[in-house]
Amino acid sequence: MPAYTGAANKPKEMEGYVGFANLPNQVYRRSVKRGFEFTLMVVGESGLGKSTLINSLFLTDIYSGDFPGPSQRIKKTVKVETSQANLKENGVQLRLTIVDTPGFGDQVDNSNCWAPILDHIDSKFEEYLNSESRVNRYSIPDKRVQCCLYFIAPSGHGLKPLDIEFMKRLHDKVNIIPLIAKADTLTPEECREFKKRIMAEINEHKIKIYEFPDIEEEEDENKENKRLTERVPFAVVGSNHIMEVSGKRVRGRQYPWGIAEVENLDHCDFIPLRNMLIRTHMQDLKDVTNNVHYENFRCRKLTAVTSGDAKRSGKSSSKNPIAQFEEEKLEHDKKMRKMESEMEQVFEMKVKEKQKGLEDSEADMQKRLEQMKKGLEQQQRDMDEKRRNFEKEKEAFDENQRIRDEQHKGSKKGGKPLSKRWSLDPSQRTLDPKKAKGKKTIF
């Protein structure tokens, strides 16, 4: 067999159309038909406009008007809440999951307030890992947190110790994008200085935030990524109010000194954030979550299994794959027995229904037979009655006929026909023709 040379790896142009150039269209149609999923977490103190910004990003009311405000949602402890929405744009469906964390940073003592958030992220990784490890793997819903928008209060002094500690705890588990909330409360100079101070502290504490990818042979995209990097952390303003400015309808916030427009680059970084999060880097956020954060989690779990040190992973201890297989086998056998029992019950029920139907049909036929027999008996009685009446009438007719015959014979013996006898009825009396001939009349 001839050995393959390096020249064989060079792409060869086809002499005619084969069809595999249509593969991207096939992938596109399948992806659009299946739809897309994205899970976005928002973390920050109450009153920083998290819900308003989410509604502004997706141009819809993810949080409805009856959603409680910050003052009603302050919790004694941090609680993770999820909201789901099915969005559709130009035939493309997006199943959006928003993970909110009411109560974060609102207490006097905020020690370990990030623990429920970490547990939630790990639990979603754990669910996905268990789904991948099953014998029968169907379409696995992806509930892993793919992006975390961390809202920083616009104090102008830099990051708080809570901000630093939270991001250090989460930076190797989720893509963190820091945001300066309510940036309209800062002047442009204050905003620029605040951004520099935040980035300096992030670099100082070696906090890993989401990095925009370098794409080879894509100079335009690399320039755009560089411009986005320069705007981190994004200074954002959110608003659900539509107002008219210079004949144009815009989202913004009205102040005595003017209007802060949400979609104005001179006022805030809302447009770069929306473009990055939704239009250009959503898939990259999902890829980094799957290829980096989830793989790190999976590696730690499998390492804990092989080394026998399951305590490394905290509360969510890992299972031995063989034990998990046995457990799944038992669960499968239990499910099969349950299905078999249900099928037997259904079969017995069908048999009983069929027997009952046959019995009802037999009873109906027996009833109809009885009715037919009664009808025939009644007809027989009627026929017998008619026969008796006919016999009586026949006897009477025969008797009358006999009497007439006797009378006819008697009239012949008397010498005169019965028709010429003198009748007692004057109207039937007739004169002898000879006598009537000699009788005189007046005329």
C-alpha positions in Angstrom: 0.0 0.0 0.0 1.5 3.4 -0.9 2.3 5.7 2.0 0.5 9.0 2.3 2.7 12.0 1.7 2.3 15.5 3.0 0.9 16.7 -0.3 -2.2 14.6 0.4 -3.1 16.9 3.3 -3.4 19.9 1.0 -7.0 20.7 0.1 -7.8 19.7 -3.5 -10.3 21.6 -5.5 -13.2 19.4 -6.9 -13.7 19.2 -10.6 -17.4 19.3 -10.2 -20.1 20.0 -7.5 -20.3 17.2 -4.9 -22.5 18.7 -2.3 -20.6 18.9 1.0 -20.3 22.6 0.6 -23.9 22.7 1.7 -22.9 21.4 5.2 -23.0 24.8 6.8 -26.6 25.3 5.6 -27.5 21.9 7.1 -26.0 22.9 10.4 -27.7 26.2 10.2 -31.1 24.7 9.6 -30.7 22.1 12.3 -29.5 24.7 14.8 -32.4 27.1 14.0 -34.9 24.2 14.3 -33.5 23.1 17.7 -33.2 26.6 19.1 -30.6 28.0 21.4 -30.1 28.2 25.2 -28.3 30.8 27.3 -28.1 31.2 31.0 -27.1 34.6 32.4 -26.4 35.3 36.1 -26.7 38.8 37.5 -25.1 39.6 40.9 -24.9 42.8 42.8 -26.4 44.8 45.7 -30.0 45.7 45.6 -31.0 48.9 43.9 -28.3 48.9 41.2 -30.8 48.4 38.3 -30.1 44.7 37.5 -33.7 43.9 36.5 -34.0 47.1 34.5 -30.8 46.4 32.6 -31.9 42.9 31.7 -35.2 44.2 30.3 -33.3 46.8 28.3 -30.8 44.3 26.9 -33.5 42.0 25.5 -36.1 44.7 24.7 -38.7 42.7 26.5 -40.1 42.4 30.0 -38.2 39.4 31.4 -39.3 40.8 34.8 -42.9 41.8 34.6 -44.4 45.0 36.0 -45.6 43.2 39.2 -42.0 42.0 39.9 -41.2 43.2 43.4 -38.7 46.1 43.7 -35.4 46.1 45.6 -36.9 47.1 48.9 -39.4 44.2 48.9 -36.8 41.7 47.7 -34.1 42.2 50.3 -33.5 38.8 51.9 -32.0 37.9 55.3 -29.8 35.4 53.4 -28.7 35.2 49.8 -31.2 33.2 47.7 -30.8 32.1 44.1 -33.8 32.6 41.9 -34.3 31.8 38.3 -36.6 33.3 35.6 -37.1 31.8 32.2 -38.3 33.3 29.0 -38.7 31.9 25.5 -37.7 34.7 23.0 -38.1 34.6 19.2 -36.4 37.0 16.7 -36.6 36.5 12.9 -37.5 32.8 13.4 -34.6 32.1 15.8 -35.7 30.9 19.3 -33.7 31.6 22.4 -34.5 29.9 25.7 -33.1 32.5 28.1 -32.6 31.7 31.8 -31.9 34.6 34.2 -30.3 33.7 37.5 -30.8 36.4 40.1 -29.3 36.6 43.6 -31.5 38.8 45.9 -29.9 39.5 49.2 -26.3 39.6 48.0 -24.3 42.3 49.9 -27.3 43.7 51.7 -26.5 42.5 55.2 -24.3 44.0 57.8 -22.3 40.7 57.9 -21.8 39.5 54.4 -19.4 36.6 55.3 -19.8 33.7 52.9 -22.7 35.4 51.1 -21.2 34.0 47.9 -21.6 30.4 49.1 -25.2 29.8 47.7 -24.1 31.2 44.3 -21.1 28.9 44.2 -23.3 26.0 45.2 -25.8 26.8 42.4 -23.0 27.0 39.7 -21.5 23.7 40.9 -24.9 22.0 41.1 -25.5 22.8 37.5 -22.1 21.5 36.5 -22.9 18.3 38.5 -26.3 17.9 36.8 -24.7 18.2 33.4 -21.9 15.7 34.3 -24.4 13.2 35.6 -26.5 13.5 32.5 -23.4 12.9 30.3 -22.4 9.9 32.4 -25.8 8.1 31.9 -26.1 5.0 29.8 -29.0 6.4 27.9 -28.1 10.0 27.0 -30.8 12.0 25.4 -30.9 15.7 24.5 -29.3 17.2 27.6 -30.7 20.6 28.6 -27.8 23.0 29.3 -28.5 24.9 32.5 -24.9 25.8 33.2 -24.3 29.4 34.0 -22.5 30.8 31.0 -22.0 34.4 32.0 -22.1 36.4 35.2 -22.8 40.2 35.1 -21.3 41.6 38.3 -22.7 45.0 39.2 -20.3 47.4 40.9 -21.8 50.3 42.9 -20.8 53.7 41.4 -19.0 54.9 44.5 -16.0 56.2 42.5 -13.5 54.9 45.1 -12.8 51.5 43.7 -13.8 47.9 44.5 -15.1 46.9 47.9 -13.5 44.0 49.7 -16.8 42.0 49.0 -16.4 42.7 45.3 -12.8 41.4 45.3 -13.6 38.3 47.4 -16.6 37.4 45.3 -14.8 37.6 42.0 -11.8 35.7 43.3 -14.2 32.9 44.4 -16.0 32.7 41.1 -13.4 33.6 38.4 -12.5 30.0 37.7 -16.1 28.8 37.5 -17.9 31.3 35.3 -17.2 34.1 32.8 -17.3 37.3 34.8 -18.1 40.6 33.1 -17.8 43.6 35.5 -20.3 46.4 35.1 -20.4 49.9 36.7 -24.1 50.3 37.5 -26.0 53.6 37.2 -23.1 55.2 35.3 -25.3 58.3 34.8 -24.5 59.3 38.4 -20.8 59.8 37.4 -19.3 62.5 35.3 -17.3 61.4 32.2 -14.0 62.1 34.0 -15.1 60.3 37.1 -16.2 57.3 35.1 -12.8 57.0 33.3 -10.9 57.2 36.5 -13.2 54.7 38.2 -12.6 52.3 35.3 -8.9 52.6 35.6 -9.0 52.0 39.4 -11.2 49.0 39.0 -9.0 47.4 36.4 -5.9 48.1 38.4 -7.4 46.3 41.4 -8.5 43.4 39.3 -5.0 42.9 37.9 -3.5 43.4 41.4 -5.6 40.6 42.9 -5.1 38.4 39.8 -8.8 38.1 39.1 -9.7 36.5 35.8 -12.5 38.1 34.0 -13.8 37.2 30.6 -11.2 37.8 27.9 -12.1 38.5 24.3 -10.6 35.9 22.0 -7.9 36.7 19.5 -9.0 35.4 16.1 -6.4 34.6 13.5 -6.8 36.1 10.1 -9.8 38.2 11.4 -8.2 41.7 11.7 -11.6 43.5 11.9 -12.9 41.3 14.7 -9.6 41.7 16.6 -9.9 45.5 16.4 -13.5 45.3 17.7 -12.3 43.0 20.5 -9.6 45.5 21.4 -12.2 48.4 21.5 -14.4 46.3 23.8 -11.5 45.5 26.0 -10.8 49.2 26.4 -14.3 49.7 27.7 -14.2 47.1 30.4 -15.7 47.5 33.0 -18.8 48.6 31.1 -20.4 51.7 32.5 -24.1 51.0 31.9 -27.5 52.7 32.3 -30.8 50.9 32.1 -34.3 52.3 31.5 -37.7 50.9 30.5 -39.1 54.3 29.7 -39.4 55.5 26.1 -39.2 59.3 25.5 -38.9 61.5 22.5 -35.7 63.4 21.9 -35.3 65.6 18.8 -38.1 63.7 17.1 -36.6 60.3 17.9 -38.0 57.8 20.4 -35.2 56.6 22.7 -34.8 54.8 26.0 -33.5 57.0 28.7 -33.7 58.6 32.1 -35.1 62.2 32.5 -33.2 64.5 34.9 -33.7 68.2 35.6 -30.5 69.0 33.7 -31.2 66.7 30.7 -31.7 63.1 29.5 -29.3 60.2 29.9 -29.9 58.1 26.8 -29.4 54.3 27.2 -28.3 53.7 23.6 -25.9 56.7 23.3 -22.2 55.9 23.3 -21.4 59.4 24.7 -23.6 58.6 27.8 -22.8 54.9 28.6 -21.4 51.6 27.3 -24.8 49.9 26.9 -24.5 49.4 23.2 -21.0 47.7 23.3 -22.2 45.5 26.2 -25.3 44.4 24.2 -23.3 43.8 21.0 -20.7 41.8 22.9 -23.1 39.8 25.0 -25.8 39.0 22.4 -24.6 39.7 18.9 -20.9 38.8 18.7 -19.7 36.8 21.7 -22.7 34.8 23.1 -21.4 31.6 21.4 -17.9 32.2 22.6 -19.2 32.6 26.2 -20.9 29.2 25.9 -17.7 27.6 24.4 -15.5 29.0 27.2 -17.9 27.7 29.8 -17.9 24.2 28.2 -14.3 23.9 27.2 -12.7 25.7 30.2 -14.8 26.0 33.3 -16.8 22.8 32.9 -13.7 20.8 31.9 -11.9 22.1 35.0 -14.8 21.1 37.2 -15.0 17.7 35.4 -11.3 17.1 35.9 -11.5 17.9 39.6 -14.4 15.5 40.0 -12.7 12.7 38.1 -9.5 13.2 40.0 -11.4 13.0 43.2 -12.9 9.7 42.1 -9.6 8.1 41.1 -7.7 9.3 44.1 -10.5 8.4 46.5 -10.4 11.9 48.0 -14.0 12.9 47.5 -13.8 15.5 50.2 -11.9 17.9 47.9 -15.1 18.8 46.0 -16.9 19.9 49.2 -20.5 19.0 49.7 -21.1 17.6 46.2 -19.1 14.4 46.5 -18.6 12.4 43.3 -19.7 8.8 42.7 -17.7 5.9 41.5 -18.6 5.3 37.8 -19.1 1.5 38.4 -21.4 2.3 41.4 -23.2 4.8 39.3 -23.6 2.3 36.5 -25.0 -0.3 38.9 -27.3 2.4 40.3 -28.5 3.3 36.9 -29.0 -0.4 36.0 -31.1 -0.9 39.1 -33.1 2.2 38.2 -33.5 0.9 34.7 -34.7 -2.5 35.9 -37.1 -0.8 38.3 -38.5 1.3 35.5 -38.8 -1.8 33.2 -40.7 -3.7 35.9 -42.9 -0.8 36.4 -43.6 -0.5 32.7 -44.3 -4.3 32.6 -46.7 -4.1 35.4 -48.5 -1.1 33.8 -48.7 -3.0 30.5 -50.2 -6.0 32.3 -52.7 -3.8 34.0 -53.6 -2.2 30.7 -53.9 -5.6 29.0 -56.1 -6.9 31.8 -58.2 -3.8 31.6 -58.5 -4.3 27.8 -59.5 -7.9 28.2 -62.1 -7.0 30.8 -63.5 -4.3 28.6 -63.7 -6.8 25.7 -65.4 -9.4 27.8 -67.8 -6.9 29.1 -68.5 -5.8 25.6 -69.2 -9.4 24.5 -71.4 -10.0 27.5 -73.4 -6.8 26.8 -73.7 -7.8 23.1 -74.8 -11.3 24.1 -77.4 -9.9 26.6 -78.6 -7.5 23.9 -78.9 -10.3 21.4 -80.8 -12.4 24.0 -83.1 -9.6 24.7 -83.8 -9.1 21.0 -84.4 -12.9 20.6 -86.9 -12.8 23.4 -88.7 -9.9 21.9 -88.7 -11.6 18.5 -90.1 -14.8 20.1 -92.8 -12.8 21.9 -93.6 -11.1 18.6 -93.9 -14.4 16.8 -96.1 -15.9 19.6 -98.4 -12.8 19.3 -98.5 -13.2 15.6 -99.4 -17.0 16.0 -102.2 -16.1 18.4 -103.5 -13.5 16.0 -103.4 -16.0 13.2 -105.2 -18.6 15.3 -107.9 -16.0 16.2 -108.3 -15.1 12.5 -108.5 -18.8 11.6 -111.2 -19.4 14.2 -113.2 -16.4 13.0 -112.7 -17.7 9.4 -114.0 -21.1 10.4 -117.1 -19.6 12.0 -117.8 -17.5 9.0 -117.3 -20.5 6.8 -119.7 -22.6 8.9 -122.3 -19.8 8.8 -122.0 -19.4 5.1 -122.3 -23.1 4.6 -125.4 -23.2 6.8 -127.0 -20.4 4.9 -126.1 -22.0 1.6 -127.7 -25.3 2.8 -130.9 -23.5 3.8 -131.2 -21.8 0.4 -130.6 -25.0 -1.3 -133.4 -26.7 0.7 -135.8 -23.7 0.1 -135.0 -23.9 -3.7 -135.8 -27.6 -3.7 -139.1 -27.1 -1.8 -140.2 -24.4 -4.3 -139.7 -26.8 -7.2 -142.0 -29.5 -5.5 -144.8 -27.0 -5.0 -145.2 -26.3 -8.8 -144.7 -22.6 -8.7 -141.6 -20.8 -8.7 -140.7 -19.0 -5.6 -140.5 -15.7 -7.5 -144.2 -15.8 -8.6 -145.6 -16.4 -5.1 -147.9 -13.8 -3.6 -145.9 -11.7 -1.4 -147.3 -10.2 1.8 -145.4 -7.0 1.0 -147.8 -4.7 -1.0 -144.9 -3.1 -2.7 -143.8 -6.4 -4.1 -147.2 -7.6 -5.2 -147.5 -8.2 -9.0 -150.7 -8.9 -11.0 -151.2 -11.7 -13.4 -150.5 -10.4 -16.9 -153.8 -11.7 -18.2 -155.8 -10.0 -15.5 -153.9 -6.8 -15.9 -154.7 -6.7 -19.5 -158.4 -6.6 -19.1 -158.4 -4.1 -16.4 -159.8 -0.7 -17.3 -158.3 2.5 -16.6 -159.6 6.0 -16.5 -157.5 7.2 -19.4 
